C-alpha cells in the first residue's frame, strides 16, 4: 500500500430524488428513487500531520472536535480506518458539497459515501458496494436514527432504483427520458414531524390513512410500468395524484403546495414534493427541456430558494443482488 505525501485519494457521490413512494415506504409499500447528478459531493484525502483534520463548509478542524450533529461522519471515518488496518492519524479530508443540507436530497448519505470512497482510494484499496453500504449506514444511523437505506443506495448508484424494505434493491428500466425540475423551498425539511404526523393519522384514522398509503403504493407500481416505456403525461398524472395523497397525510404544507401549483401553472405535466416534506424540495416533470427551463424560472419567481433542471436519460439496468433493510424514509 502506498503512503507518499504526494498521494491524493478522491471520492464522489451524487444527490438523490424520491420520484414517488415517500412515507408509504415506511408501511411496506415500494418507492422509486432517482440519481440527481447535478448536485455532487467530492472528498479529497491527503497526507496530514498528527490527528485527523477536516476542511469543509460545515466544519473545519480536528476530527475529534467535530460537532455532535456530524459525529456520524467521524465514526464512519474511524470504522473505515479500522477495516483498512490504518492508524487514525496523519490524514486530512477536504470535503466540498453542492447538496443543500436538510432538503431531502440525500446530503448526509452522499457526504459519507464520498468520504469512504476517498479514504479507500487514498490507501489504494478496492471497495465493494456491500462494504460501502455498511460504512455509510454507520453515518446514516447517527444522522437519522433508523434510516431505510434508500438514500445511501441511491447516492451510490447511477440508475433509478425500486426500493421496498426487506427486499432486494431492483434497478429500474428507463424507456423514456425524464425532463425534471427540482425546486428548493429554502426551508430545512422536518422529516421527523412529517413521519410523526403520518403515524398519528395511521393510529387515529386508520382506514383513511391506510387507503392513502395503499394508493401511493399502487401509484408507485404504475409508475414503474410507465417508466419502462409509457407516456410522460400519464406519469405526470401519477405524480399529481401522489402529491394529493401526501397532502391528505399531512406531509406537505402551504409553501410546498404553492410551489407545486406554480410549477403546474408554468406548464409542468406533473409535480409533487420529494423527500420527507414539511419543507425541503419539490420536483416537476416537463414535456421538453425548454419547458423545464421556463418552469425553473417561474418557480424562482414564485419564491423557490434555488432551482435545477436536467434530463434523466433512458437506460437498461444491470443486475443487482444486494438486499435493502430498514423502515424509515
HELIX and SHEET records of a PDB file:
HELIX    1   1 UNK A   24  UNK A   27  5                                   4    
HELIX    2   2 UNK A   63  UNK A   65  5                                   3    
HELIX    3   3 UNK A   68  UNK A   70  5                                   3    
HELIX    4   4 UNK A   71  UNK A   84  1                                  14    
HELIX    5   5 UNK A  107  UNK A  122  1                                  16    
HELIX    6   6 UNK A  129  UNK A  144  1                                  16    
HELIX    7   7 UNK A  150  UNK A  155  1                                   6    
HELIX    8   8 UNK A  191  UNK A  204  1                                  14    
HELIX    9   9 UNK A  206  UNK A  227  1                                  22    
HELIX   10  10 UNK A  232  UNK A  248  1                                  17    
HELIX   11  11 UNK A  254  UNK A  265  1                                  12    
HELIX   12  12 UNK A  289  UNK A  301  1                                  13    
SHEET    1   A 5 UNK A   8  UNK A  20  0                                        
SHEET    2   A 5 UNK A  31  UNK A  47 -1                                        
SHEET    3   A 5 UNK A  91  UNK A  97 -1                                        
SHEET    4   A 5 UNK A  53  UNK A  56  1                                        
SHEET    5   A 5 UNK A  60  UNK A  62 -1                                        
SHEET    1   B 4 UNK A   8  UNK A  20  0                                        
SHEET    2   B 4 UNK A  31  UNK A  47 -1                                        
SHEET    3   B 4 UNK A 161  UNK A 163 -1                                        
SHEET    4   B 4 UNK A 170  UNK A 171 -1                                        
SHEET    1   C 4 UNK A 270  UNK A 274  0                                        
SHEET    2   C 4 UNK A 281  UNK A 286 -1                                        
SHEET    3   C 4 UNK A 178  UNK A 184 -1                                        
SHEET    4   C 4 UNK A 306  UNK A 312 -1                                        
END                                                                             
